[in-house]
Amino acid sequence: IKINGGTSITQLTSPSTAVDATTAGDVFKITTVSLSMASGGFDSFIVNLAELNEYDNIIVSIAYYTGTFVTNGIPQVATQWMIAGADAFRVCMFNAGTTPLAGSLDITVSIIRGGV
């Protein structure tokens, strides 16, 4: 997905700090803080986004990792829905590698709107 004029959001403070994407639209990029996650480690953060409904499909993917894959872990991302009506979802980050993560992630978020 190419983000033409799309919104870029930078996470502040820590890997678990929420980000505000209420004006970001349906495709945007989140740049995380630098991660130093152990092998098998997990962290997550909340993305606040206006007008989500239970029919929307949220897709996240890693667009860029500043660390070196395998040498600095193997990052993975997934989503988890928040409670209904919260207009927010959680991005979950994992290290599937045997070495610690050492770098930040650019995470592309795409929302496919479902109709009712």
Backbone as a chain_set.jsonl record, in Angstrom:
{"seq": "IKINGGTSITQLTSPSTAVDATTAGDVFKITTVSLSMASGGFDSFIVNLAELNEYDNIIVSIAYYTGTFVTNGIPQVATQWMIAGADAFRVCMFNAGTTPLAGSLDITVSIIRGGV", "coords": {"N": [[0.858, -1.178, 0.0], [0.658, 2.114, -0.895], [1.132, 5.13, 0.673], [-0.229, 7.93, -0.167], [0.199, 11.107, 0.597], [-0.7, 10.415, 3.057], [-1.307, 10.103, 6.603], [1.226, 10.277, 9.062], [2.139, 8.997, 12.152], [3.822, 9.427, 15.171], [4.844, 7.463, 17.79], [5.096, 8.23, 21.234], [7.211, 8.283, 24.141], [6.958, 5.373, 25.311], [6.861, 1.793, 24.408], [4.259, 1.008, 25.016], [2.653, 3.214, 24.954], [-0.283, 4.902, 24.101], [-1.584, 5.9, 20.866], [-2.907, 8.65, 19.015], [-5.095, 8.588, 16.455], [-7.263, 9.852, 15.404], [-7.817, 11.608, 13.336], [-6.684, 10.493, 11.135], [-7.602, 9.04, 8.901], [-8.249, 6.233, 6.665], [-5.956, 4.804, 5.954], [-2.801, 4.729, 7.292], [0.403, 5.494, 8.86], [2.258, 4.303, 11.613], [4.964, 5.127, 13.595], [6.912, 3.496, 15.841], [8.373, 3.88, 19.152], [11.844, 3.177, 19.895], [12.365, -0.269, 20.17], [13.222, -2.676, 22.596], [12.932, -5.561, 22.94], [12.798, -8.702, 24.485], [13.611, -12.082, 23.39], [10.767, -13.835, 22.37], [9.205, -11.937, 23.546], [6.535, -9.557, 24.278], [4.496, -6.744, 23.595], [2.153, -4.018, 23.639], [-0.029, -1.468, 22.264], [-2.595, 1.054, 22.369], [-4.651, 2.281, 19.772], [-6.337, 5.116, 19.131], [-9.15, 5.825, 17.293], [-11.484, 7.412, 15.308], [-14.924, 6.552, 14.756], [-15.108, 3.668, 14.394], [-16.555, 0.482, 13.643], [-18.201, -2.683, 14.328], [-18.06, -4.081, 11.947], [-15.865, -3.323, 10.538], [-12.625, -4.034, 9.176], [-9.456, -4.321, 10.381], [-6.194, -4.014, 9.362], [-2.833, -4.638, 9.981], [0.604, -4.13, 9.274], [4.153, -4.62, 9.04], [5.999, -2.095, 7.761], [8.575, -1.175, 7.789], [11.597, -1.879, 9.507], [13.957, -0.723, 11.762], [15.988, -2.161, 12.89], [18.105, -5.054, 12.298], [16.824, -7.765, 10.66], [16.534, -10.963, 12.156], [19.271, -10.88, 13.222], [18.725, -8.801, 15.014], [16.363, -9.778, 16.273], [12.982, -10.883, 15.339], [10.473, -9.095, 14.396], [6.901, -9.029, 14.796], [3.501, -8.139, 14.073], [0.088, -7.657, 15.125], [-3.506, -7.271, 15.394], [-5.923, -6.419, 17.923], [-9.233, -6.239, 18.836], [-10.834, -3.642, 20.675], [-13.205, -2.935, 23.314], [-16.641, -2.872, 22.293], [-17.824, 0.043, 20.687], [-15.806, 1.678, 21.599], [-14.182, 3.011, 19.828], [-11.506, 2.394, 19.295], [-8.548, 0.378, 18.944], [-6.23, -2.311, 19.591], [-2.773, -2.593, 18.954], [-0.665, -5.265, 18.718], [2.587, -6.304, 19.457], [5.183, -8.553, 18.76], [8.118, -10.534, 19.464], [9.437, -12.826, 17.515], [11.881, -13.907, 17.233], [15.128, -15.3, 18.237], [16.853, -13.597, 19.37], [17.131, -10.361, 21.014], [14.88, -7.654, 20.109], [15.946, -4.662, 18.5], [15.348, -1.756, 17.668], [13.122, 0.484, 15.876], [9.697, 0.313, 14.664], [7.961, 0.839, 11.602], [4.681, 0.859, 11.192], [2.135, -0.024, 9.076], [-1.221, 0.833, 8.884], [-4.287, -0.279, 7.789], [-7.647, 0.235, 7.087], [-10.448, -1.481, 6.305], [-13.539, -0.666, 5.498], [-16.572, -1.895, 6.677], [-19.943, -2.475, 5.694], [-23.276, -1.754, 6.785]], "CA": [[0.0, 0.0, 0.0], [1.401, 3.355, -0.93], [0.403, 6.18, 1.371], [-0.092, 9.206, -0.866], [-0.269, 12.185, 1.446], [-1.304, 9.834, 4.25], [-0.858, 10.592, 7.892], [2.238, 9.542, 9.804], [2.0, 9.259, 13.576], [4.975, 8.939, 15.911], [4.552, 7.089, 19.172], [5.959, 8.915, 22.187], [7.486, 7.785, 25.491], [7.27, 3.952, 25.527], [6.16, 0.909, 23.475], [2.856, 0.808, 25.387], [1.964, 4.505, 24.914], [-1.352, 4.99, 23.1], [-1.445, 6.915, 19.821], [-4.176, 9.249, 18.586], [-5.218, 8.586, 14.995], [-8.66, 10.205, 15.152], [-7.949, 12.34, 12.075], [-5.723, 9.892, 10.21], [-8.185, 8.41, 7.729], [-8.316, 4.767, 6.648], [-4.621, 4.235, 5.76], [-1.82, 5.614, 7.914], [1.617, 4.839, 9.344], [2.666, 4.589, 12.983], [6.353, 4.83, 13.897], [7.027, 3.226, 17.273], [9.632, 4.197, 19.802], [12.784, 2.076, 19.736], [11.968, -1.442, 20.952], [14.276, -3.585, 23.058], [12.074, -6.647, 23.417], [13.493, -9.984, 24.573], [13.096, -13.199, 22.595], [9.46, -14.259, 22.852], [8.57, -10.818, 24.235], [5.262, -9.025, 23.797], [4.045, -5.443, 24.088], [1.025, -3.552, 22.842], [-0.492, -0.112, 22.519], [-3.935, 1.355, 21.881], [-4.796, 3.299, 18.728], [-7.641, 5.773, 19.18], [-9.545, 6.13, 15.922], [-12.91, 7.735, 15.28], [-15.93, 5.907, 13.921], [-14.959, 2.247, 14.103], [-17.709, -0.353, 13.983], [-17.873, -4.109, 14.387], [-17.932, -4.635, 10.595], [-14.599, -2.871, 9.963], [-11.504, -4.961, 9.236], [-8.219, -3.563, 10.591], [-5.028, -4.784, 8.935], [-1.555, -3.998, 10.302], [1.779, -4.814, 8.735], [5.406, -3.903, 9.256], [6.503, -1.505, 6.527], [10.019, -0.982, 7.905], [12.202, -2.151, 10.812], [15.289, -0.108, 11.754], [16.96, -3.186, 13.273], [18.431, -6.049, 11.281], [16.051, -8.982, 10.88], [17.205, -12.123, 12.727], [20.331, -10.393, 14.108], [18.021, -8.027, 16.047], [15.031, -10.325, 16.463], [12.033, -10.972, 14.226], [9.24, -8.454, 14.867], [5.609, -9.346, 14.186], [2.409, -7.317, 14.598], [-1.288, -8.132, 14.948], [-4.476, -6.381, 16.041], [-6.916, -6.945, 18.836], [-10.327, -5.28, 19.007], [-11.18, -3.164, 22.007], [-14.63, -3.115, 23.594], [-17.534, -2.265, 21.303], [-18.136, 1.446, 20.893], [-14.675, 2.413, 22.164], [-13.465, 3.696, 18.756], [-10.082, 2.153, 19.495], [-8.106, -1.013, 18.839], [-4.891, -2.53, 20.134], [-1.732, -3.181, 18.112], [0.178, -6.165, 19.504], [3.91, -6.501, 18.856], [5.822, -9.764, 19.26], [9.437, -10.869, 18.945], [9.477, -14.254, 17.203], [13.278, -14.312, 17.072], [15.857, -15.812, 19.396], [17.657, -12.486, 19.883], [16.276, -9.214, 21.332], [14.65, -6.594, 19.125], [16.728, -3.446, 18.722], [14.981, -0.813, 16.621], [11.716, 0.909, 15.836], [8.883, -0.218, 13.567], [6.949, 1.608, 10.884], [3.534, -0.047, 11.057], [1.061, 0.475, 8.215], [-2.565, 0.455, 9.33], [-5.294, -0.143, 6.738], [-8.981, -0.095, 7.588], [-11.429, -1.78, 5.281], [-14.821, -0.358, 6.125], [-17.687, -2.802, 6.419], [-21.217, -1.777, 5.637], [-24.431, -2.337, 7.468]], "C": [[0.888, 1.218, 0.0], [0.557, 4.432, -0.284], [0.692, 7.495, 0.666], [-0.67, 10.305, 0.007], [-0.92, 11.68, 2.712], [-0.664, 10.377, 5.509], [0.208, 9.676, 8.477], [2.146, 9.974, 11.261], [3.215, 8.666, 14.266], [4.577, 8.673, 17.349], [5.558, 7.778, 20.095], [6.141, 8.083, 23.452], [7.88, 6.319, 25.594], [6.498, 3.084, 24.538], [4.68, 0.689, 23.797], [2.049, 2.107, 25.386], [0.943, 4.525, 23.789], [-1.035, 6.063, 22.066], [-2.833, 7.387, 19.403], [-4.191, 9.338, 17.075], [-6.616, 9.025, 14.579], [-8.864, 10.986, 13.862], [-7.105, 11.74, 10.964], [-6.335, 9.339, 8.93], [-8.085, 6.902, 7.803], [-6.997, 4.068, 6.347], [-3.626, 5.222, 6.354], [-0.658, 4.79, 8.449], [1.879, 5.272, 10.776], [4.135, 4.198, 13.114], [6.47, 4.669, 15.406], [8.312, 3.836, 17.828], [10.572, 3.019, 19.558], [12.41, 0.944, 20.695], [13.202, -2.237, 21.364], [13.586, -4.745, 23.761], [12.836, -7.968, 23.377], [12.883, -11.01, 23.622], [11.79, -13.687, 23.205], [8.676, -13.158, 23.543], [7.333, -10.296, 23.529], [5.056, -7.643, 24.39], [2.899, -5.006, 23.196], [0.704, -2.109, 23.177], [-1.859, 0.078, 21.876], [-3.85, 2.436, 20.821], [-6.216, 3.84, 18.829], [-7.982, 6.245, 17.779], [-11.053, 6.326, 15.874], [-13.701, 6.8, 14.373], [-15.624, 4.475, 13.499], [-16.271, 1.538, 14.392], [-17.321, -1.82, 13.852], [-17.719, -4.762, 13.024], [-16.632, -4.208, 9.906], [-13.521, -3.933, 10.148], [-10.226, -4.135, 9.315], [-7.044, -4.474, 10.264], [-3.773, -3.989, 9.3], [-0.427, -4.818, 9.699], [3.014, -3.96, 9.012], [5.912, -3.414, 7.904], [8.025, -1.37, 6.57], [10.44, -1.279, 9.344], [13.615, -1.6, 10.792], [16.377, -1.074, 12.219], [17.244, -4.1, 12.092], [17.668, -7.327, 11.6], [16.966, -10.138, 11.259], [18.319, -11.678, 13.682], [19.727, -9.634, 15.284], [16.575, -8.482, 16.173], [14.197, -10.366, 15.195], [10.705, -10.369, 14.706], [8.015, -8.93, 14.091], [4.555, -8.445, 14.823], [1.064, -7.957, 14.289], [-2.209, -7.124, 15.622], [-5.375, -7.153, 16.978], [-7.973, -5.861, 19.019], [-10.459, -4.878, 20.457], [-12.677, -3.393, 22.221], [-15.466, -2.356, 22.576], [-17.823, -0.816, 21.678], [-16.979, 2.277, 21.414], [-13.945, 3.252, 21.116], [-11.95, 3.593, 18.941], [-9.8, 0.672, 19.271], [-6.69, -1.103, 19.367], [-3.994, -3.122, 19.062], [-0.824, -3.986, 19.032], [1.477, -6.407, 18.749], [4.582, -7.683, 19.54], [7.253, -9.837, 18.724], [9.493, -12.369, 18.764], [10.905, -14.771, 17.044], [13.897, -14.826, 18.354], [16.778, -14.759, 19.998], [16.741, -11.29, 20.132], [16.068, -8.281, 20.132], [15.506, -5.398, 19.499], [16.436, -2.498, 17.577], [13.515, -0.448, 16.7], [11.026, 0.302, 14.615], [8.085, 0.894, 12.915], [5.833, 0.618, 10.594], [2.481, 0.619, 10.182], [-0.253, -0.065, 8.729], [-3.528, 0.734, 8.175], [-6.637, -0.572, 7.314], [-9.901, -0.285, 6.402], [-12.787, -1.657, 5.941], [-15.885, -1.36, 5.695], [-18.992, -2.017, 6.438], [-22.288, -2.51, 6.404], [-25.668, -1.944, 6.695]], "O": [[1.788, 1.328, 0.832], [-0.602, 4.625, -0.651], [1.741, 8.102, 0.879], [-1.888, 10.421, 0.144], [-1.624, 12.433, 3.384], [0.383, 11.023, 5.472], [0.103, 8.452, 8.397], [2.084, 11.165, 11.566], [3.6, 7.532, 13.984], [4.042, 9.544, 18.035], [6.738, 7.888, 19.762], [5.285, 7.261, 23.78], [9.027, 6.026, 25.931], [5.573, 3.573, 23.889], [3.926, 0.23, 22.939], [0.881, 2.104, 25.777], [1.269, 4.199, 22.647], [-0.311, 7.017, 22.35], [-3.802, 6.628, 19.433], [-3.402, 10.07, 16.478], [-7.105, 8.622, 13.524], [-9.978, 11.024, 13.341], [-6.839, 12.4, 9.96], [-5.616, 9.185, 7.943], [-7.86, 6.344, 8.878], [-6.918, 2.845, 6.472], [-3.599, 6.395, 5.982], [-0.714, 3.561, 8.491], [1.744, 6.447, 11.118], [4.513, 3.073, 12.785], [6.165, 5.593, 16.161], [9.204, 4.247, 17.086], [10.142, 1.975, 19.067], [12.169, 1.174, 21.88], [14.114, -2.442, 20.563], [13.644, -4.894, 24.981], [13.445, -8.312, 22.364], [11.777, -10.823, 23.116], [11.71, -13.926, 24.41], [7.593, -13.411, 24.072], [7.112, -10.556, 22.346], [5.399, -7.397, 25.547], [2.697, -5.564, 22.118], [1.102, -1.589, 24.219], [-2.231, -0.648, 20.954], [-3.08, 3.388, 20.947], [-7.183, 3.104, 18.634], [-7.211, 6.97, 17.151], [-11.808, 5.48, 16.356], [-13.198, 6.324, 13.355], [-15.863, 4.112, 12.348], [-17.017, 1.944, 15.282], [-16.255, -2.154, 13.335], [-17.281, -5.91, 12.953], [-16.331, -4.68, 8.809], [-13.504, -4.644, 11.153], [-9.942, -3.339, 8.42], [-6.915, -5.565, 10.819], [-3.663, -2.809, 8.969], [-0.5, -6.045, 9.627], [2.925, -2.746, 9.193], [6.214, -4.211, 7.016], [8.692, -1.438, 5.537], [9.714, -0.962, 10.286], [14.402, -1.953, 9.914], [17.56, -0.838, 11.971], [16.679, -3.927, 11.013], [17.836, -7.906, 12.673], [18.066, -10.26, 10.72], [18.306, -12.067, 14.85], [20.164, -9.801, 16.422], [15.662, -7.656, 16.177], [14.637, -9.944, 14.125], [9.908, -11.053, 15.348], [8.085, -9.196, 12.891], [4.697, -8.035, 15.975], [0.921, -8.701, 13.318], [-1.75, -6.232, 16.334], [-5.564, -8.363, 16.848], [-7.652, -4.711, 19.318], [-10.222, -5.68, 21.36], [-13.335, -3.992, 21.371], [-15.044, -1.321, 22.06], [-18.04, -0.496, 22.847], [-17.147, 3.473, 21.651], [-13.16, 4.127, 21.481], [-11.217, 4.567, 18.767], [-10.688, -0.172, 19.391], [-6.027, -0.085, 19.567], [-4.394, -4.038, 18.344], [-0.282, -3.458, 20.003], [1.467, -6.682, 17.549], [4.55, -7.795, 20.766], [7.563, -9.277, 17.672], [9.587, -13.111, 19.741], [11.11, -15.95, 16.751], [13.279, -14.796, 19.418], [17.413, -15.003, 21.024], [15.675, -11.204, 19.523], [16.936, -8.135, 19.271], [15.76, -5.15, 20.678], [17.198, -2.44, 16.612], [12.763, -1.008, 17.497], [11.672, -0.155, 13.672], [7.588, 1.791, 13.596], [6.016, -0.34, 9.843], [1.99, 1.7, 10.508], [-0.393, -1.262, 8.98], [-3.575, 1.846, 7.649], [-6.743, -1.62, 7.951], [-10.107, 0.625, 5.599], [-13.14, -2.437, 6.825], [-16.069, -1.63, 4.508], [-19.109, -1.007, 7.131], [-22.213, -3.717, 6.635], [-26.777, -2.317, 7.075]]}, "num_chains": 1, "name": "protein.A"}
